[in-house]
Amino acid sequence: MGLRPLLDDLPDGYEVVEGERGVLAVERAFRAVLLEHGFGPDGAGRAVASDLAGRVALGEIRAPDGRLVVRHYHHGGLLRWVNSERFGEPARPFDELRLSARVAARGLPTPRVIAAWARRAPLFGWRLALVTERIEGASDSSHVLERLRVGELGAAVGAHVFATVGAFVGRLHREGLAHTDLTPRNLLVEDEILEGREGRVWALDLDRCRLDATLSDDERHAGLRRLLRYVVRRDPERAPVLSRARCARFLRAYVAALHGASEADPQSRGEWRSEWRALARHGSASRVHRIGWALEELFGGGPETRDGRG
């Protein structure tokens, strides 16, 4: 799909601002704030450095009602060493804006998208960005795992975290969301959960994700294996954070939420073991992934270079 049909089919409340070299789709209530900060169709804005970080540094814009997060798109994998910021076509942030609205309409927490931006880069390609609301009082799950590793959070809280995140991933899959980068970095955990209380988990970075009526078992397992690989690769050989008990806790909650049932339901009690066997049968890391990891280590790009704090 070209850019014009996307711009003509934005959710209610957004408008399009076009310039000589770029285009901005922005929620009407925030248009003045973004333009005031130089974030228009032809300008990348005057965002300050954020204390949040993902694969790359994030920017921040102060709005009257809170802080906004600016995420510039970058290629992952081996492409990030060749051409990290240029994209062949401009549609991705506008696709993500539309998908984010659909996901939120399903009752799944995901940060509200304030604006999508694309501007032609010098010589060739496009530079892309997305502006979202900042979710205060929450940390991404990769940071939570580090706190569990060093003992800042107790065993009971750890069990609660794994169960809560497992239930949320089960909800994502029940609603048909195929997240292309399902990692702890893209699952935001509210502080109440770290205190052993009820709280929400938020899905971040919906770039190139898909929302279908149903997901196949292969699609679900691909997402779960990706999540598992992220944790296992970062686990030390001694005292890993992903114990068998925590993995079981995650899967029990996942299966119950996948079926919209309770963990006490007989089907849920039995099926989580089948999920465990299916994941173990296929392994958590393929030969292709291991080759990629080796190349990353060779060129100085291990997981620590991508891990940010949310």
C-alpha positions in Angstrom: 0.0 0.0 0.0 1.3 3.5 -0.9 1.4 6.4 1.5 -1.6 8.3 0.3 -4.2 5.5 1.1 -2.7 5.3 4.6 -3.0 9.0 5.2 -6.6 9.0 4.0 -7.4 6.2 6.5 -6.0 7.5 9.8 -8.0 7.1 13.0 -10.3 9.9 14.1 -8.6 12.8 15.7 -5.5 12.9 13.4 -4.6 15.3 10.7 -1.9 15.4 8.1 0.7 18.2 7.7 2.7 18.0 4.5 6.0 19.8 3.6 8.4 20.0 0.8 10.3 16.9 1.8 8.2 15.2 4.4 4.9 14.4 6.0 3.6 14.4 9.5 0.4 12.7 10.8 -0.4 14.2 14.2 -3.1 14.1 16.8 -4.8 17.5 16.5 -4.5 18.3 20.1 -0.7 18.0 19.9 0.0 19.7 16.6 0.9 23.0 18.1 3.2 21.4 20.6 5.2 19.4 18.1 5.5 22.3 15.6 6.6 24.5 18.5 9.5 22.0 19.1 10.4 22.0 15.4 8.9 18.6 14.8 7.2 19.2 11.5 7.1 17.5 8.1 10.5 19.1 7.2 12.2 19.1 10.6 13.3 16.4 13.0 12.5 18.6 16.0 14.4 19.8 19.1 13.7 16.8 21.3 16.0 16.4 24.3 17.7 13.2 25.1 15.4 10.9 27.1 16.4 8.8 30.1 14.8 5.9 28.2 16.6 3.9 25.7 15.8 1.1 23.3 17.9 -0.2 20.5 19.0 3.4 20.1 18.7 6.5 22.2 15.2 8.0 22.4 14.2 11.6 22.4 11.8 13.5 24.6 9.4 16.4 24.1 7.8 18.1 27.0 4.0 18.6 26.5 1.6 20.4 28.9 0.0 17.1 29.9 3.2 15.0 30.2 6.3 13.8 28.4 6.3 12.5 24.8 8.8 9.9 23.6 10.4 10.2 20.1 11.6 7.0 18.5 13.5 7.1 15.3 13.4 4.0 13.2 16.6 2.0 12.8 17.3 -1.2 11.0 18.1 -4.2 13.3 20.3 -7.2 12.6 23.3 -7.0 10.3 21.7 -4.1 8.4 22.3 -1.8 11.3 26.0 -1.8 10.4 25.4 -1.0 6.8 22.5 1.5 6.6 20.8 1.9 10.0 18.6 5.0 9.5 17.5 5.0 5.8 14.4 3.2 4.6 13.2 2.6 1.1 9.6 3.7 1.6 7.9 5.9 4.2 4.8 3.9 5.2 6.0 2.1 8.4 5.3 4.7 11.1 1.9 5.4 9.6 1.1 1.7 9.5 2.2 1.5 13.2 -0.1 4.4 14.1 -3.1 2.7 12.6 -2.2 -0.7 14.1 -1.7 0.9 17.5 -5.2 2.3 17.5 -6.7 -1.1 16.6 -4.7 -2.9 19.3 -5.8 -0.3 21.9 -9.5 -0.8 20.7 -9.1 -4.4 21.7 -8.4 -3.4 25.3 -4.7 -4.2 25.1 -2.5 -1.6 26.7 -0.1 0.1 24.3 1.2 3.7 24.4 -0.9 6.2 22.5 0.7 7.3 19.3 0.8 11.1 19.0 2.4 11.4 15.6 4.0 9.5 12.7 6.8 11.2 10.7 8.6 10.6 7.4 11.1 12.8 5.7 13.2 12.2 2.6 16.9 11.7 3.4 19.7 13.3 1.4 20.5 11.4 -1.8 18.0 8.5 -1.2 15.6 6.9 1.1 13.5 8.1 4.0 14.1 8.8 7.7 11.2 7.8 9.9 10.0 8.4 13.5 7.1 7.9 15.8 6.0 10.0 18.8 4.1 8.3 21.6 2.9 9.2 25.1 5.3 8.2 27.9 4.0 5.6 30.4 5.1 6.9 33.8 5.7 4.5 36.7 6.7 1.5 34.7 9.9 -0.3 33.6 10.6 -2.5 30.6 10.8 -6.2 31.5 14.5 -6.5 30.6 15.3 -4.0 33.4 13.0 -6.0 35.7 14.9 -9.2 34.8 18.2 -7.5 35.8 16.8 -6.6 39.1 15.7 -10.2 39.7 19.2 -11.4 38.7 20.9 -9.2 41.3 18.4 -10.0 44.1 16.7 -6.6 44.3 13.3 -8.2 43.9 12.3 -11.2 46.0 11.2 -14.7 44.9 7.5 -13.9 45.5 7.7 -10.8 43.4 9.5 -12.7 40.7 6.8 -15.3 40.5 4.2 -12.6 40.3 6.1 -10.8 37.5 6.4 -14.0 35.4 2.7 -14.9 35.9 1.5 -11.4 35.1 3.7 -11.1 31.9 2.7 -14.6 30.9 -1.0 -13.8 31.2 -0.5 -10.6 29.1 1.4 -12.5 26.3 -1.5 -15.0 26.4 -3.9 -12.1 25.9 -1.9 -10.7 23.0 -2.0 -14.1 21.3 -5.7 -14.6 22.1 -6.5 -11.3 20.4 -4.4 -12.3 17.4 -1.5 -9.9 17.8 1.7 -11.4 16.1 4.4 -9.2 17.6 7.5 -9.3 15.4 9.9 -8.3 18.2 8.4 -10.0 21.3 11.2 -9.5 23.8 11.2 -8.2 27.4 12.4 -4.9 26.1 9.0 -4.4 24.5 6.9 -5.4 27.5 6.5 -2.6 30.0 5.6 -3.5 33.5 3.9 -1.1 35.9 5.5 -0.5 39.3 2.5 -2.0 41.2 3.5 -5.4 39.8 7.0 -5.1 41.3 5.3 -4.5 44.6 3.3 -7.7 44.4 0.1 -5.9 43.5 -2.1 -6.0 40.4 -0.9 -3.8 37.5 -0.8 -3.6 33.8 1.7 -4.7 31.2 2.1 -2.6 28.1 3.1 -3.7 24.6 5.7 -1.5 22.9 7.0 -1.1 19.4 4.3 -2.5 17.1 6.4 -1.8 14.0 5.5 -4.5 11.4 3.3 -6.4 13.8 0.1 -8.0 12.6 -3.4 -8.2 14.1 -5.3 -11.2 12.9 -8.4 -13.1 14.0 -6.4 -16.0 15.2 -2.7 -17.1 15.4 -1.5 -20.5 14.4 0.4 -22.6 16.9 3.6 -22.1 14.9 3.1 -18.3 15.0 2.5 -18.4 18.8 5.5 -20.6 19.4 7.7 -18.4 17.2 6.9 -15.5 19.5 7.4 -17.5 22.6 10.8 -18.8 21.4 11.9 -15.3 20.6 11.0 -14.2 24.1 12.9 -17.2 25.5 16.0 -16.6 23.4 16.3 -13.1 24.7 16.3 -14.2 28.3 18.4 -17.3 27.9 21.1 -15.5 25.9 21.5 -13.0 28.7 21.4 -15.5 31.6 24.7 -16.3 33.3 25.6 -20.0 33.6 25.1 -19.7 37.4 21.9 -18.5 39.0 20.0 -17.9 35.8 16.9 -15.8 36.1 14.8 -18.2 34.0 14.4 -21.1 36.4 12.2 -24.1 35.6 9.7 -22.9 38.2 9.5 -19.4 36.7 9.1 -20.8 33.2 6.3 -23.0 34.4 4.7 -20.1 36.2 4.8 -18.1 32.9 3.4 -20.9 30.8 0.5 -21.7 33.2 -0.6 -18.1 33.2 0.0 -17.8 29.4 -2.2 -20.9 28.6 -5.0 -19.8 30.9 -5.1 -16.3 29.3 -4.8 -17.8 25.8 -8.1 -19.6 26.4 -9.7 -16.9 28.6 -9.8 -19.3 31.5 -8.4 -19.5 35.0 -5.2 -21.4 35.9 -7.4 -23.8 37.9 -9.2 -24.9 34.7 -8.4 -28.5 33.9 -7.5 -27.8 30.3 -5.1 -25.0 31.4 -3.5 -27.2 34.0 -2.7 -29.9 31.4 -1.9 -27.8 28.3 0.9 -25.7 29.7 3.1 -28.8 29.8 2.3 -29.4 26.1 3.5 -25.9 25.4 6.7 -26.5 27.3 7.4 -29.7 25.4 6.7 -28.0 22.0 9.1 -25.1 22.9 11.8 -27.5 24.1 11.4 -29.8 21.1 12.2 -27.0 18.7 14.9 -25.5 20.9 15.3 -21.9 21.9 18.0 -20.9 19.4 18.4 -22.1 15.8 21.7 -22.5 14.1 21.0 -19.3 12.2 20.6 -17.4 15.4 23.8 -18.8 16.8 25.7 -17.8 13.7 24.2 -14.3 14.0 25.2 -14.1 17.6 28.8 -15.1 16.8 29.0 -12.4 14.1 27.7 -9.8 16.5 30.3 -10.7 19.1 33.0 -10.6 16.4 32.0 -7.0 15.4 31.3 -5.8 18.9 27.6 -5.9 18.8 26.5 -8.3 21.6 23.1 -8.0 23.3 24.4 -5.4 25.7 24.7 -2.9 22.8 21.0 -3.2 22.2 19.6 -3.5 25.7 18.0 -0.2 26.8 15.9 0.8 29.7 12.2 1.7 29.3 
